[in-house]
């Protein structure tokens, strides 16, 4: 009987929070990582360099976690955000297709305006509000057009070990004695990057190409997320102070309800993401 072909991955954006989680989880799922490249090592806008790299390493799938993620700064430099999130994403997809590799591309819950009172599923039309969101939906469209073998994975409210964004720092700040001020109005589904990486590894091993939502189960505000973290750490709830969205220094519009329904994953039997509470407990246990 002929042996199964080895699953070979290239991870782009490997120095970021999601990229680092992919580098940790893919080998556990049986993938061999042929290259894990950060921004300094790989310009995703350089198609010739990408084609040469992919041709040499012959990946089964390219996991593109490289992105421009500064939501507020994108309002003042939309061309830069578009160059990375749209043009760069398309370039990676084109190079992956030329190498007969699948592409796993990461999108965002921000492609929706958040005005629905129910979770958004993959059939709902996008309604991006800011420059960052518009650059991401342009990237989704370009990847889908450039690569038939694509997995577009929409995520949101990500946090992880070593991350510098707000949710990634909450546990460290609480342990350091800080009182955390957090939005009490906007709702989301905080998602540990490890869970996204684990599902990505499983999904990329299939032929179920298409668009997927991939977030933890349930919803909460950032203030309640921080309060739950404080309670899990044995700290008083007063260490999380809820404030209105208008009191926070944010330039870009953000969805009021960034809640996604993992409908497509569920239909494929791949929706293994836990509740946000269980994920946060596991994250905190590992941070000790």
C-alpha positions in Angstrom: 0.0 0.0 0.0 1.4 3.4 -1.0 2.3 5.7 1.9 0.3 8.9 2.4 2.0 12.0 1.2 3.6 14.1 3.8 1.7 17.3 4.7 4.1 20.2 4.4 3.3 23.7 5.7 4.8 27.2 5.2 3.7 29.7 7.8 3.9 33.4 6.9 3.5 36.0 9.7 5.1 33.4 12.0 6.3 36.0 14.5 2.8 37.2 15.3 0.5 35.7 17.9 -1.5 33.6 15.5 1.6 32.6 13.5 3.4 31.5 16.6 0.4 29.3 17.6 0.3 27.8 14.1 4.0 26.9 14.4 3.3 25.2 17.7 0.1 23.3 16.7 0.8 22.2 13.1 3.5 19.7 14.1 1.1 18.2 16.7 -1.4 17.6 13.9 1.2 15.8 11.7 2.4 18.7 9.6 6.0 19.4 8.8 6.8 23.1 8.8 9.2 23.7 5.9 9.5 27.5 6.7 8.2 29.8 9.3 8.8 33.4 8.2 8.2 36.8 9.8 7.8 40.2 8.1 11.5 40.9 8.1 12.2 37.6 6.4 9.4 37.6 3.8 7.6 40.5 2.0 4.3 39.0 1.0 4.0 41.6 -1.7 7.0 40.2 -3.5 5.5 37.6 -5.8 8.7 36.5 -7.5 10.3 35.8 -4.1 7.3 33.9 -3.0 7.1 31.8 -6.1 10.8 30.9 -5.8 10.3 29.9 -2.2 7.2 27.9 -2.8 8.7 26.2 -5.8 11.7 25.2 -3.8 9.9 23.9 -0.7 6.8 22.5 -2.4 4.3 23.0 0.4 1.0 21.2 0.7 -0.5 24.4 2.2 0.6 28.0 2.9 -0.8 29.4 6.1 -0.8 33.2 5.7 -1.1 34.8 9.1 0.7 37.9 7.9 -1.5 41.0 8.0 -1.7 44.7 8.8 -3.7 44.6 12.1 -3.6 48.2 13.5 -7.2 49.0 13.1 -7.0 52.7 14.2 -3.8 53.5 12.3 -5.3 52.1 9.1 -7.6 55.1 9.1 -4.6 57.4 8.5 -2.7 55.0 6.2 -5.3 53.0 4.3 -3.0 52.5 1.3 -0.5 50.6 3.5 -3.3 48.4 5.0 -4.6 47.7 1.5 -1.2 46.8 0.2 -0.7 44.2 2.8 -4.2 42.9 3.5 -5.5 42.9 -0.1 -2.6 43.0 -2.6 -0.3 41.0 -0.4 -2.9 38.4 0.3 -3.6 38.0 -3.4 0.1 37.7 -4.1 0.4 34.8 -1.6 -2.6 33.1 -3.1 -1.3 33.4 -6.7 2.1 32.0 -5.7 0.5 29.2 -3.7 -1.6 28.3 -6.7 1.4 28.3 -9.0 3.0 25.8 -6.6 -0.1 23.6 -6.5 -0.5 24.4 -2.8 -3.7 25.3 -0.8 -3.8 28.6 1.0 -5.2 29.2 4.5 -6.0 32.9 4.7 -7.1 34.7 7.9 -9.9 37.2 7.8 -11.8 39.1 10.5 -15.1 39.6 12.2 -14.7 43.3 11.4 -16.0 42.7 7.9 -19.5 43.1 9.4 -21.0 46.3 10.9 -22.3 44.4 14.0 -25.8 45.7 13.7 -27.5 42.2 13.5 -29.0 40.9 16.7 -28.0 37.4 15.8 -24.6 35.9 15.0 -23.3 36.3 11.5 -22.8 33.2 9.4 -20.9 32.7 6.2 -23.9 33.5 4.1 -24.3 37.0 5.4 -23.0 39.8 3.1 -20.1 41.8 4.5 -20.6 45.4 5.5 -17.1 46.7 6.4 -17.0 50.1 8.1 -13.4 51.2 8.4 -10.2 51.1 6.3 -8.9 48.0 8.0 -12.2 46.1 7.5 -12.4 47.2 3.8 -8.8 46.1 3.2 -9.6 42.7 4.7 -12.7 42.0 2.7 -10.8 43.0 -0.4 -8.2 40.5 0.5 -10.8 37.8 1.0 -12.3 38.4 -2.4 -8.9 38.4 -4.1 -7.7 35.2 -2.4 -11.0 33.5 -3.4 -10.5 34.6 -7.0 -6.8 33.7 -7.2 -6.9 30.3 -5.6 -9.5 27.6 -6.1 -8.0 25.6 -3.2 -8.5 28.3 -0.5 -9.6 28.2 3.1 -10.7 31.7 4.2 -10.9 31.6 8.0 -12.7 34.6 9.7 -11.5 35.0 13.3 -12.0 37.7 15.9 -11.1 38.9 19.3 -7.9 36.8 19.3 -5.5 36.5 22.2 -2.5 34.4 22.9 0.8 34.0 24.7 3.1 36.9 24.2 0.5 38.9 22.3 0.6 42.7 22.6 -3.1 43.4 21.8 -5.5 44.2 24.6 -7.0 40.8 25.3 -3.6 39.1 25.3 -2.3 41.4 28.0 -5.3 41.3 30.4 -4.1 38.3 32.5 -0.5 39.7 32.8 -1.8 43.1 33.8 -4.2 41.7 36.4 -1.4 39.6 37.9 0.8 42.7 38.0 -1.8 44.4 40.2 -3.4 46.7 37.6 -7.0 47.6 37.4 -8.2 47.0 33.8 -10.5 49.5 32.1 -12.4 47.7 29.4 -15.4 48.3 27.0 -18.6 47.3 28.6 -20.8 47.8 25.5 -19.3 46.1 22.4 -19.8 42.3 22.3 -17.5 39.7 20.8 -16.4 36.1 21.1 -12.8 36.1 22.6 -10.9 33.3 21.0 -7.6 31.8 22.0 -5.2 31.5 19.0 -4.3 27.9 19.9 -7.9 26.8 19.1 -7.8 28.6 15.8 -4.5 27.0 14.9 -5.8 23.6 15.9 -8.9 23.9 13.7 -6.8 25.3 10.9 -4.5 22.3 10.9 -7.5 20.0 10.7 -9.3 22.0 8.0 -6.2 22.3 5.8 -5.9 18.6 5.7 -9.3 18.3 3.9 -10.6 19.2 0.5 -13.4 21.3 2.0 -12.3 24.6 0.5 -14.3 27.7 1.1 -15.2 30.3 3.7 -15.3 29.5 7.4 -16.0 31.4 10.6 -13.8 30.3 13.5 -14.4 31.8 17.0 -15.1 30.5 20.5 -18.6 29.7 21.5 -20.6 32.4 23.3 -20.3 36.1 23.6 -19.2 38.7 26.1 -18.0 42.2 26.5 -14.4 43.0 27.1 -15.2 44.2 30.6 -16.9 40.9 31.5 -14.0 39.0 29.9 -11.6 40.9 32.2 -13.9 40.3 35.1 -14.1 36.6 34.4 -10.3 36.5 34.1 -10.0 38.3 37.5 -12.4 35.8 39.1 -10.4 32.8 37.6 -7.2 34.3 39.1 -8.9 34.7 42.5 -8.9 38.5 42.3 -11.8 40.8 43.2 -14.2 41.7 40.3 -13.4 45.4 41.0 -10.1 44.9 39.2 -12.1 45.1 35.9 -13.8 48.5 35.4 -16.3 48.7 32.5 -16.5 51.9 30.5 -18.6 53.0 27.5 -17.1 52.6 24.0 -17.2 56.4 23.6 -14.7 56.7 26.6 -12.0 54.7 24.8 -9.5 56.4 22.4 -10.4 54.6 19.2 -10.3 56.3 15.7 -11.8 53.5 13.6 -15.4 52.3 13.7 -15.9 48.9 15.3 -18.8 46.5 15.1 -21.2 46.7 18.1 -21.8 42.9 18.0 -18.9 41.1 16.5 -20.4 37.6 16.9 -19.8 34.9 14.3 -21.6 31.6 13.9 -19.2 28.7 12.9 -21.9 27.3 10.6 -19.6 26.0 7.9 -17.2 24.3 10.4 -20.2 22.7 12.2 -21.6 21.3 8.9 -18.2 19.7 8.2 -17.9 18.3 11.8 -14.9 20.5 12.5 -16.4 23.0 15.0 -14.3 21.9 18.0 -13.9 25.4 19.5 -14.7 25.6 23.2 -16.7 28.2 25.0 -14.8 31.4 25.5 -14.9 30.7 29.3 -13.2 27.3 28.9 -10.6 28.7 26.5 -9.7 31.5 28.9 -9.4 29.1 31.8 -7.0 26.9 29.8 -5.0 30.0 28.7 -4.7 31.2 32.3 -3.6 27.7 33.4 -0.8 27.8 30.8 0.2 31.4 31.8 1.1 30.2 35.4 
